[in-house]
Amino acid sequence: MKRVAIYLISDGMGGAEQVVWQTIKGLSKYDSIYLIVNNEIASYYASIIPDSRVLNIGDIFIHSKKKYRVVRFLLNNRVYSLIPFIIRFKSAKIADYLRNNNIEILHSHLDYALYSSLYIKKIKTNIKIFHTVHGAFGLIEDKLLKPLVPLSKIDFSNVDKLIFVSRYNYNLYKSKNISINDFKIIYNGIDYDNNDPYFRPAKRTNEFEVLYVGGSKYVKGYDILVETVDLMNKSIFKNSFHVVVLGHLSDQCDFVTMIRQYRLEHFFKLVGFVTPPLHLNYFKSADMLFMPSRSEALPIAAIEALSLDLPVIASNVGGLPEIIKHGENGLLGNNNPHEYSNFIIDLIANYNEFLERARNYNMIVKPRFEAKKMCQKLLDVY
């Protein structure tokens, strides 16, 4: 097998970062697999791959300490970003690392790593660039959902192979006439074998826990969540549910401010970020996962819900319909709070019947999203 460096630049653990974690974990036994990562995210991967096969390129975002808040603003704000210049500055070091370890394929994840990889290719012209497409930012109508690096600065004709995590992503790139030299569709996967066997019991109480995992990210639809809860508050079910929120939050973020403005604090338990796999405990205790996302490629959260037979209420966008079948293991809507509140009410009223249907359907689709299958397909590509 060729020597491959998986390359990730990120400022926090999310769905794409978990995909990389599962990939590294599944392939780390191969001496030909390396990891290139920035310091802010490196600790998450420290235990699953030997240090001898890791290049930590140092701080990129400088967000770990409060005293760097001003520096971070100067690096990256709404007007400009200096991060691409920092990444380019580190390119020679990465190129040397690739050369010294005889690495033939640089497999990038997320925008900055792709931008960097294409710049490195100018230095080390014989490197093959693979890139996993985790999202659709820059190609969908909502202009607030911008990629970190404008697509106009990405020369896709120099990407040797694109790996799409869903058929939706591939069809979108094709419809937008993005240059595709070669491609493979490989679904995201999770490691079922390492999870403790779990059987979701029938519901015996009248109190329902709604799980939301988007933190304060606009793309995850926190505002739609609040509006849905506000409608539920005006229904006869207002005493039948509460919402647990996972993901990065701050006391002054728009999400928390909106909850206060609507006076809905008593419905919400704001947990914040939980390090994987501990977050799965919240999936087990919840009764439904709510995903009012504006854009999704193939979300790990929905796959984790599927693995634990947790019914999903979600927007009918992106790759979600490739995981969730309406009326079988979840309910898909048009991102309308009125529609979502009706979904929640229907699920509360018929929970055990729906849960049984979800269990039966999930038995069929779970094998599609196994980490083993994802890793084997990557090996075939390499």
C-alpha positions in Angstrom: 0.0 0.0 0.0 1.2 3.5 -0.7 2.3 5.8 2.1 -0.6 8.1 3.0 -0.7 11.2 5.2 -4.1 12.1 6.5 -4.2 15.9 6.9 -6.6 17.8 9.1 -6.7 21.5 10.2 -9.4 22.3 12.6 -10.1 24.3 15.7 -12.4 21.8 17.5 -13.9 18.4 17.5 -17.0 18.0 15.3 -18.5 15.5 12.8 -15.7 15.6 10.2 -13.0 15.4 13.0 -14.7 12.3 14.3 -14.6 10.8 10.9 -10.9 11.4 10.8 -10.6 9.9 14.3 -12.4 6.7 13.2 -10.2 6.6 10.1 -7.0 6.9 12.0 -8.2 4.4 14.6 -9.1 1.9 11.9 -5.9 2.3 9.8 -3.3 3.1 12.5 -2.1 -0.6 12.5 -0.6 0.1 9.0 2.9 1.6 9.2 2.1 3.4 5.9 -0.5 5.7 7.5 0.6 9.0 8.9 -1.2 12.0 10.4 -0.6 15.7 9.9 -2.6 17.9 12.3 -2.6 21.3 14.0 -1.9 21.7 17.7 -5.4 22.8 18.7 -6.9 19.4 17.7 -3.8 17.1 18.0 -4.6 15.8 21.5 -7.8 14.0 20.3 -5.6 11.7 18.2 -2.7 11.2 20.5 -3.7 7.8 21.8 -4.6 6.1 18.5 -1.5 6.6 16.4 2.2 6.5 17.4 3.9 9.9 17.7 6.5 8.7 15.2 3.9 8.9 12.5 2.4 12.3 13.5 3.4 15.8 12.4 2.0 18.5 14.6 2.3 21.8 12.6 1.7 23.9 15.7 -1.0 26.5 16.6 -3.1 27.8 13.8 -6.1 29.4 15.5 -4.6 30.3 18.9 -7.8 29.9 20.8 -6.9 27.8 23.8 -6.1 30.7 26.1 -8.2 33.7 26.9 -5.2 36.0 26.8 -4.9 35.3 23.0 -8.4 36.6 22.3 -7.2 39.9 20.7 -4.5 38.0 18.7 -7.2 35.6 17.4 -9.4 38.5 16.3 -6.5 40.0 14.5 -5.8 36.7 12.8 -9.4 35.9 11.7 -12.4 38.2 11.7 -15.3 39.2 9.5 -13.2 41.5 7.3 -10.1 39.3 6.6 -8.2 36.2 7.6 -4.5 35.8 8.0 -4.8 32.0 8.6 -4.2 31.1 5.0 -0.9 33.0 5.2 0.1 31.1 8.4 -0.8 27.8 6.6 1.3 28.7 3.6 4.2 29.6 5.9 4.2 26.0 7.2 4.0 24.4 3.8 7.7 23.9 3.4 7.9 22.0 6.7 5.1 19.8 5.6 6.6 19.2 2.2 9.9 18.2 3.9 8.0 15.8 6.1 6.3 14.2 3.1 9.6 13.9 1.3 11.5 12.5 4.3 8.9 9.8 4.9 8.4 8.9 1.2 4.7 9.8 1.4 2.9 9.5 -1.9 -0.7 10.6 -1.1 -1.7 13.6 1.0 -5.4 13.1 2.0 -6.9 16.4 3.2 -10.0 17.0 5.3 -11.8 20.3 5.6 -11.1 23.6 3.8 -7.8 24.8 5.2 -6.1 21.4 4.7 -7.2 21.3 1.1 -5.9 24.8 0.5 -2.6 23.9 2.1 -2.4 20.6 0.2 -2.7 22.3 -3.2 -0.1 24.9 -2.2 2.2 22.0 -1.1 1.7 20.3 -4.4 3.5 23.3 -6.0 6.5 22.5 -3.8 6.4 18.7 -4.1 4.9 18.2 -7.5 4.8 14.4 -7.4 2.4 14.2 -4.4 -1.1 12.9 -5.1 -3.8 15.0 -3.5 -7.0 13.3 -2.2 -9.7 15.3 -0.5 -12.8 14.2 1.4 -15.7 16.5 0.8 -17.5 16.8 4.1 -19.9 19.7 3.3 -21.6 21.9 0.8 -20.6 25.4 2.0 -20.2 27.8 -0.9 -22.5 25.7 -3.2 -25.9 26.1 -1.5 -28.3 29.1 -1.5 -27.8 30.3 2.1 -25.0 32.9 1.7 -24.4 32.9 5.5 -22.9 29.4 5.1 -19.6 30.3 3.7 -16.6 28.0 3.3 -13.5 28.9 5.3 -11.6 29.3 2.0 -13.6 30.7 -1.0 -14.1 28.1 -3.6 -12.6 30.5 -6.2 -9.3 29.9 -4.5 -9.4 26.2 -4.8 -8.2 24.6 -8.1 -10.1 21.4 -8.1 -8.4 20.3 -11.3 -5.3 19.7 -9.3 -7.1 17.4 -6.8 -6.3 13.8 -8.0 -9.3 12.2 -6.2 -12.4 13.5 -4.5 -14.0 11.3 -1.8 -17.6 12.2 -1.2 -19.3 11.2 2.0 -22.7 11.1 0.4 -24.4 10.8 -3.0 -25.9 14.2 -2.3 -22.4 15.8 -2.1 -21.3 14.1 -5.3 -24.5 15.2 -7.2 -24.1 18.7 -5.9 -20.5 19.1 -7.1 -21.4 17.6 -10.4 -24.4 19.9 -10.9 -22.2 22.9 -10.1 -19.6 21.8 -12.7 -16.8 21.5 -10.2 -13.8 19.8 -11.8 -13.7 16.1 -10.7 -10.7 14.2 -12.0 -11.7 11.0 -10.2 -14.0 10.2 -7.3 -15.3 7.7 -4.9 -18.4 7.8 -2.6 -17.5 6.5 0.8 -20.1 6.8 3.6 -19.0 8.0 7.0 -18.9 5.1 9.5 -18.7 4.5 13.2 -17.2 1.6 15.2 -20.2 -0.5 16.3 -17.9 -3.2 17.7 -16.4 -1.0 20.4 -19.7 0.2 21.7 -21.3 -1.6 24.5 -24.4 -3.5 23.4 -27.4 -1.3 23.9 -31.1 -2.0 23.7 -33.3 1.1 23.9 -36.2 0.2 26.3 -39.8 1.1 25.7 -40.9 4.4 27.1 -42.5 4.2 30.6 -42.8 7.8 31.6 -44.5 10.9 30.2 -41.3 13.1 30.3 -39.4 13.2 27.0 -35.8 14.3 26.5 -35.0 16.0 23.2 -31.3 16.0 22.3 -29.8 18.7 20.1 -26.0 18.5 19.3 -25.3 21.7 17.2 -24.1 24.1 19.9 -24.3 27.7 18.7 -23.5 26.9 15.1 -26.0 28.7 12.8 -25.8 25.9 10.2 -27.3 23.5 12.8 -30.4 25.6 13.2 -30.4 26.6 16.9 -32.9 29.5 16.0 -35.3 26.9 14.5 -34.9 24.8 17.7 -35.8 27.8 19.9 -38.9 28.7 17.7 -40.0 25.1 17.8 -39.7 24.9 21.6 -41.7 28.2 21.8 -44.5 26.6 19.9 -44.4 23.5 22.1 -44.6 25.8 25.1 -48.0 27.0 23.8 -49.3 23.5 23.4 -50.8 20.9 25.8 -47.4 19.1 25.8 -45.5 22.0 27.4 -44.9 19.9 30.5 -43.9 16.8 28.6 -40.4 17.5 27.4 -37.1 19.2 27.9 -34.1 19.8 25.6 -30.5 18.8 26.3 -27.9 20.8 24.2 -24.5 19.5 23.3 -21.8 21.5 21.5 -19.7 24.6 22.0 -21.6 27.4 23.7 -20.8 30.7 25.4 -22.9 32.7 27.8 -23.2 35.6 25.3 -23.7 33.6 22.1 -26.8 34.3 19.9 -28.3 30.9 20.8 -28.3 31.5 24.6 -29.5 35.1 24.1 -32.4 33.9 22.0 -33.4 31.4 24.7 -33.5 34.2 27.2 -35.4 36.5 24.9 -38.1 33.9 24.5 -38.0 33.2 28.2 -37.6 29.5 27.7 -34.7 28.8 30.0 -36.6 26.2 32.0 -36.8 23.9 28.9 -33.1 23.8 28.3 -30.2 22.0 29.8 -27.1 23.6 28.2 -24.3 20.9 28.6 -21.8 22.3 26.1 -19.1 20.3 24.5 -18.6 16.7 25.6 -15.5 14.8 24.5 -16.3 11.7 22.3 -17.2 9.0 23.1 -18.7 10.3 26.4 -21.3 12.2 24.4 -23.0 8.9 23.5 -24.3 8.7 27.1 -26.6 11.6 26.2 -27.8 9.8 23.0 -28.7 6.8 25.2 -30.6 8.9 27.8 -32.5 10.9 25.1 -35.8 9.9 23.6 -35.3 11.7 20.2 -32.5 13.6 18.3 -33.6 16.9 16.8 -31.5 18.2 13.8 -33.0 21.3 12.2 -29.9 21.8 10.1 -29.6 24.1 7.2 -26.9 21.9 5.5 -25.6 18.5 6.2 -23.4 16.1 4.1 -23.6 12.9 6.1 -23.8 13.8 9.8 -22.1 11.5 12.3 -24.8 12.4 14.9 -27.5 10.9 12.8 -25.4 7.7 12.3 -24.8 7.5 16.0 -28.6 7.9 16.6 -29.2 5.1 14.2 -26.7 2.9 15.9 -28.6 3.4 19.2 -32.1 3.3 17.8 -32.7 6.9 18.7 -35.5 8.3 16.6 -34.5 11.4 14.6 -36.4 14.5 13.7 -34.4 16.4 11.1 -34.5 18.6 8.0 -34.8 17.0 4.7 -31.4 18.3 3.5 -28.1 17.0 2.2 -27.3 13.4 3.0 -29.8 13.0 5.8 -32.3 11.2 3.6 -29.5 8.6 3.0 -29.6 7.8 6.7 -33.1 8.6 7.8 -36.2 7.2 6.1 -39.3 9.3 6.8 -41.7 7.4 9.0 -39.3 4.5 9.6 -36.4 5.6 11.8 -37.1 9.3 11.8 -39.2 12.2 10.5 -37.9 14.6 7.9 -39.3 18.1 7.4 -38.8 21.3 5.6 -37.2 23.2 8.5 -40.4 24.8 9.6 -40.9 25.1 13.4 -44.7 24.4 13.0 -43.9 21.2 11.2 -41.3 20.2 13.7 -43.5 20.8 16.7 -46.2 18.6 15.1 -43.5 15.9 14.6 -42.5 16.1 18.2 -46.1 15.9 19.4 -46.8 12.9 17.1 -43.7 11.1 18.3 -44.6 11.7 22.0 -48.1 10.4 21.4 -46.9 7.2 19.5 -43.4 6.8 20.8 -43.2 3.0 21.6 -44.9 2.1 18.3 -42.4 4.3 16.4 -39.5 3.0 18.4 -40.3 -0.6 17.4 -40.5 0.4 13.7 -37.1 2.2 14.0 -35.4 -0.8 15.5 -36.5 -3.0 12.6 -35.5 -0.5 9.9 -32.1 0.3 11.5 -31.1 -3.4 11.5 -31.2 -3.2 7.7 -29.3 0.1 7.3 -26.7 -0.1 10.1 -24.1 -2.1 8.1 -24.0 0.7 5.5 -22.3 3.0 8.1 -19.7 0.8 9.7 -16.2 2.2 10.3 -14.8 -1.1 9.1 -16.5 -0.7 5.8 -15.4 2.9 5.5 -11.7 2.1 6.3 -11.7 -0.9 3.9 -13.0 1.3 1.0 -10.3 3.9 1.8 -7.6 1.1 1.7 -8.9 0.1 -1.7 -8.7 3.8 -2.8 -5.1 4.1 -1.5 
